[in-house]
């Protein structure tokens, strides 16, 4: 088993904690079929049994690249099947248990960390104890990040904790990205088609027209589009129009009234009110600001 485990346990200084993310442990281990889990060469606070589980005082983000197993926690008491390409997040202060199946074993990467940045992401709804597992498939960039983290932890050069904090942030962003896109795998193509249609027809298009062109019922289209992009279709069209106006104000000398009309705004008063609401500036003030000019 020695050759199949590489792990580092790290000290975190008060200054490191101020960065927002600090890493306590990082490593990789492979457990062959029939071998005990977890291996006994971890510090006692990390050891547990399949039946009794454990509670940690840190987050851990694990990634399975070979084999199969199961996971459960206090918030998710039903066994969740894990396989190659599964990524899961352990939460501090929460009971959990996970292990490879005896008949398959597995290979796992993990990184343990703490920090106020993670707490902010949880508060803002990006991560939840109720959804701790993502089946994101095998992603080379994720494996490469774990390998890089292990190498950085081995060297422990000045500022290494800040580099590791950046890797944790990158890993979590990829978990979020691939997890979200796995959820929308069936509808992603249609929503991307909708975004292309809006980009081409933003001057005159309405949300109902977009739904019709991609052959989706409007209510379903609106729900899926909002979940996928974070915007309602109407809001997204509005943002596309405003961005086109901003580009034209920055890169041309055309009158603001003409720019607004060409972007699909027929009511001049409505456009000026909307633009000021979103930018805090009038169109002329925005042009002067982005072109580095002084208003006369």
C-alpha positions as CSV (number, residue, x, y, z in Angstrom):
1,X,0.0,0.0,0.0
2,X,2.9,2.4,0.5
3,X,3.3,3.1,-3.2
4,X,-0.4,3.7,-3.7
5,X,-0.7,6.5,-1.1
6,X,0.7,10.0,-1.2
7,X,-0.6,12.4,1.5
8,X,0.4,15.6,3.2
9,X,-1.0,17.1,6.4
10,X,-0.3,20.9,6.6
11,X,0.0,23.6,9.3
12,X,-2.2,26.7,8.9
13,X,-1.0,30.0,10.4
14,X,-3.3,32.8,11.5
15,X,-2.1,34.8,8.5
16,X,-3.0,31.9,6.1
17,X,-6.5,31.9,7.5
18,X,-7.0,35.5,6.5
19,X,-6.7,34.5,2.9
20,X,-10.2,33.0,3.1
21,X,-9.2,29.4,2.2
22,X,-6.5,27.4,3.9
23,X,-5.6,23.7,3.2
24,X,-5.1,21.2,6.0
25,X,-4.5,18.1,4.0
26,X,-4.1,16.9,0.4
27,X,-3.4,13.5,-1.1
28,X,-4.1,10.5,-3.3
29,X,-4.6,6.9,-2.4
30,X,-5.6,3.7,-4.2
31,X,-7.3,0.9,-2.4
32,X,-7.3,-2.4,-4.2
33,X,-10.3,-4.8,-4.1
34,X,-10.5,-6.6,-0.8
35,X,-8.2,-4.2,1.1
36,X,-9.3,-2.5,4.3
37,X,-10.6,1.1,4.1
38,X,-9.5,3.6,5.2
39,X,-5.7,2.7,5.4
40,X,-4.4,3.0,8.9
41,X,-1.5,5.4,8.2
42,X,-3.6,8.6,8.6
43,X,-3.7,10.7,11.8
44,X,-6.2,9.3,14.3
45,X,-8.7,12.3,13.8
46,X,-9.1,11.2,10.1
47,X,-9.7,7.5,10.8
48,X,-13.1,5.9,10.8
49,X,-15.0,2.7,10.1
50,X,-17.6,2.0,7.4
51,X,-20.2,1.4,10.1
52,X,-19.5,4.2,12.5
53,X,-18.3,6.9,10.2
54,X,-16.8,10.1,11.6
55,X,-17.1,13.9,12.0
56,X,-14.4,16.2,10.7
57,X,-13.6,19.8,11.6
58,X,-12.8,20.8,8.0
59,X,-14.2,20.5,4.5
60,X,-12.9,17.8,2.2
61,X,-13.4,17.6,-1.5
62,X,-12.9,14.1,-2.9
63,X,-12.7,12.8,-6.5
64,X,-13.0,9.2,-7.5
65,X,-11.2,8.3,-10.7
66,X,-11.3,4.5,-10.5
67,X,-13.6,1.9,-8.9
68,X,-16.9,2.2,-7.1
69,X,-18.3,2.8,-3.6
70,X,-20.9,4.5,-1.5
71,X,-21.4,7.7,0.5
72,X,-23.9,8.8,3.1
73,X,-24.1,11.7,5.6
74,X,-26.4,13.1,8.3
75,X,-28.0,15.3,5.7
76,X,-28.2,12.5,3.1
77,X,-28.7,9.3,5.1
78,X,-29.5,7.1,2.0
79,X,-26.5,5.5,0.4
80,X,-25.3,7.4,-2.7
81,X,-23.6,5.3,-5.3
82,X,-20.1,6.6,-6.2
83,X,-18.2,5.7,-9.3
84,X,-15.3,7.0,-11.4
85,X,-16.0,10.6,-12.1
86,X,-17.9,11.2,-8.8
87,X,-16.9,14.2,-6.7
88,X,-18.2,14.8,-3.2
89,X,-17.9,17.4,-0.5
90,X,-17.7,16.6,3.2
91,X,-18.8,19.3,5.7
92,X,-17.2,20.2,9.0
93,X,-19.3,19.1,12.0
94,X,-21.4,16.7,10.0
95,X,-21.4,12.9,10.4
96,X,-20.5,11.0,7.2
97,X,-19.3,7.6,6.0
98,X,-17.9,6.5,2.7
99,X,-15.9,3.6,1.3
100,X,-15.1,1.7,-1.8
101,X,-16.9,-1.5,-2.4
102,X,-14.8,-4.5,-1.3
103,X,-15.1,-6.1,-4.7
104,X,-13.9,-3.1,-6.7
105,X,-11.7,-0.8,-4.5
106,X,-11.1,2.7,-5.8
107,X,-8.6,5.5,-6.4
108,X,-9.4,8.8,-4.8
109,X,-7.9,12.3,-4.6
110,X,-8.8,14.6,-1.8
111,X,-8.1,18.0,-0.4
112,X,-9.1,19.2,3.1
113,X,-9.6,22.9,3.8
114,X,-11.3,25.6,5.9
115,X,-12.2,29.2,5.3
116,X,-14.7,32.0,5.3
117,X,-14.8,32.0,1.5
118,X,-16.4,28.6,1.6
119,X,-18.9,29.7,4.2
120,X,-19.9,32.6,2.0
121,X,-20.4,30.3,-1.0
122,X,-22.6,28.1,1.1
123,X,-24.6,31.0,2.5
124,X,-25.2,32.2,-1.1
125,X,-26.5,28.9,-2.2
126,X,-23.7,27.5,-4.3
127,X,-23.1,24.5,-2.1
128,X,-25.5,22.5,0.1
129,X,-25.2,19.7,2.6
130,X,-28.3,18.3,0.9
131,X,-26.5,17.9,-2.5
132,X,-22.9,16.9,-1.6
133,X,-22.3,14.6,-4.6
134,X,-21.7,15.5,-8.3
135,X,-21.3,12.9,-11.0
136,X,-19.2,14.9,-13.4
137,X,-17.2,12.2,-15.2
138,X,-13.5,11.9,-15.6
139,X,-12.0,15.4,-16.2
140,X,-8.2,15.6,-16.7
141,X,-8.1,19.2,-15.6
142,X,-9.4,18.2,-12.2
143,X,-6.9,15.4,-11.8
144,X,-4.1,17.8,-12.8
145,X,-5.2,20.3,-10.1
146,X,-5.0,17.7,-7.4
147,X,-1.6,16.6,-8.6
148,X,-0.4,20.2,-8.6
149,X,-1.7,20.7,-5.1
150,X,0.2,17.6,-3.9
151,X,3.4,18.9,-5.5
152,X,2.9,22.4,-3.9
153,X,2.3,20.8,-0.5
154,X,5.5,18.7,-0.8
155,X,7.6,21.8,-1.4
156,X,5.9,24.2,1.0
157,X,7.5,27.3,-0.4
158,X,6.7,30.7,1.0
159,X,3.1,31.6,0.1
160,X,2.2,27.9,-0.7
161,X,-1.1,28.2,1.3
162,X,-2.3,31.0,-0.9
163,X,-1.5,28.9,-4.0
164,X,-3.4,25.9,-2.5
165,X,-6.3,28.2,-1.7
166,X,-6.5,29.2,-5.3
167,X,-6.5,25.5,-6.4
168,X,-9.3,24.7,-3.9
169,X,-11.3,27.6,-5.4
170,X,-10.6,26.3,-8.9
171,X,-11.7,22.8,-8.0
172,X,-14.9,24.0,-6.4
173,X,-15.7,26.1,-9.5
174,X,-15.2,23.1,-11.7
175,X,-17.4,20.9,-9.4
176,X,-20.1,23.6,-9.7
177,X,-19.6,24.0,-13.5
178,X,-19.6,20.3,-14.4
179,X,-22.3,19.5,-11.9
180,X,-24.6,22.2,-13.3
181,X,-24.1,21.1,-16.9
182,X,-24.7,17.5,-16.0
183,X,-28.1,18.4,-14.6
184,X,-29.0,20.3,-17.8
185,X,-27.4,17.8,-20.3
186,X,-30.7,17.2,-22.1
187,X,-31.8,20.8,-22.4
188,X,-28.4,22.5,-22.7
189,X,-28.4,22.3,-26.4
190,X,-31.8,23.9,-26.7
191,X,-31.0,26.7,-24.3
192,X,-27.7,27.4,-26.2
193,X,-29.8,27.6,-29.4
194,X,-32.1,30.0,-27.6
195,X,-29.1,32.2,-26.7
196,X,-27.9,32.2,-30.3
197,X,-31.4,33.2,-31.5
198,X,-31.5,36.1,-29.0
199,X,-28.0,37.2,-30.0
200,X,-29.1,37.4,-33.7
201,X,-32.6,38.8,-33.2
202,X,-32.4,40.8,-30.0
203,X,-33.8,43.9,-31.6
204,X,-37.3,42.5,-32.1
205,X,-37.4,39.1,-30.4
206,X,-39.8,38.2,-27.6
207,X,-39.4,35.3,-25.1
208,X,-42.4,33.5,-26.6
209,X,-40.9,33.8,-30.1
210,X,-37.7,32.1,-28.8
211,X,-39.6,29.3,-27.2
212,X,-41.5,28.7,-30.4
213,X,-38.3,28.6,-32.5
214,X,-36.7,25.9,-30.3
215,X,-39.9,24.0,-30.1
216,X,-40.5,24.2,-26.4
217,X,-43.6,25.2,-24.5
218,X,-43.2,28.7,-23.1
219,X,-43.6,27.9,-19.4
220,X,-41.1,25.0,-19.6
221,X,-38.7,27.2,-21.6
222,X,-38.9,30.0,-19.1
223,X,-38.3,27.7,-16.1
224,X,-35.3,25.8,-17.8
225,X,-33.8,29.0,-19.2
226,X,-33.9,30.7,-15.8
227,X,-32.4,27.7,-14.0
228,X,-29.7,27.3,-16.6
229,X,-28.6,31.0,-17.1
230,X,-29.8,32.7,-13.9
231,X,-31.9,35.1,-15.9
232,X,-35.5,35.0,-17.1
233,X,-35.7,35.1,-21.0
234,X,-37.1,38.6,-20.9
235,X,-34.3,39.8,-18.5
236,X,-31.7,38.1,-20.7
237,X,-33.0,39.8,-23.8
238,X,-32.9,43.1,-22.0
239,X,-29.3,42.5,-20.9
240,X,-28.2,41.6,-24.4
241,X,-29.8,44.9,-25.7
242,X,-28.2,47.0,-23.0
243,X,-24.8,45.4,-23.7
244,X,-25.1,46.2,-27.4
245,X,-26.0,49.8,-26.4
246,X,-22.9,50.0,-24.2
247,X,-20.7,48.7,-26.9
248,X,-22.0,51.3,-29.4
249,X,-21.7,54.1,-26.9
250,X,-18.1,53.1,-26.2
251,X,-17.0,52.4,-29.8
252,X,-18.9,55.0,-31.9
253,X,-20.0,58.6,-32.0
254,X,-23.6,57.8,-33.0
255,X,-26.3,59.7,-31.1
256,X,-27.6,57.8,-28.1
257,X,-31.1,58.1,-29.4
258,X,-30.1,56.3,-32.6
259,X,-28.2,53.6,-30.8
260,X,-31.2,52.9,-28.6
261,X,-33.6,52.7,-31.5
262,X,-31.3,50.3,-33.4
263,X,-31.1,48.1,-30.3
264,X,-34.9,47.8,-30.2
265,X,-35.9,50.6,-27.8
266,X,-38.7,52.6,-29.4
267,X,-39.6,54.5,-26.3
268,X,-36.8,57.0,-25.6
269,X,-37.9,57.9,-22.1
270,X,-38.2,54.2,-21.1
271,X,-34.7,53.6,-22.5
272,X,-33.1,56.5,-20.6
273,X,-34.7,55.4,-17.4
274,X,-33.7,51.8,-17.9
275,X,-30.1,52.7,-18.8
276,X,-29.6,54.9,-15.8
277,X,-31.1,52.2,-13.5
278,X,-28.6,49.6,-14.7
279,X,-25.5,51.7,-15.0
280,X,-26.0,54.7,-12.6
281,X,-25.2,57.0,-15.5
282,X,-26.9,58.6,-18.5
283,X,-25.8,57.3,-21.9
284,X,-23.7,60.5,-22.4
285,X,-22.1,60.1,-19.0
286,X,-21.4,56.4,-19.8
287,X,-19.8,57.3,-23.2
288,X,-17.6,60.0,-21.6
289,X,-16.5,57.6,-18.9
290,X,-15.7,54.7,-21.2
291,X,-14.0,56.9,-23.8
292,X,-12.0,58.8,-21.1
293,X,-13.6,62.1,-21.9
294,X,-14.8,65.0,-19.8
295,X,-18.4,66.1,-20.2
296,X,-18.7,69.7,-21.4
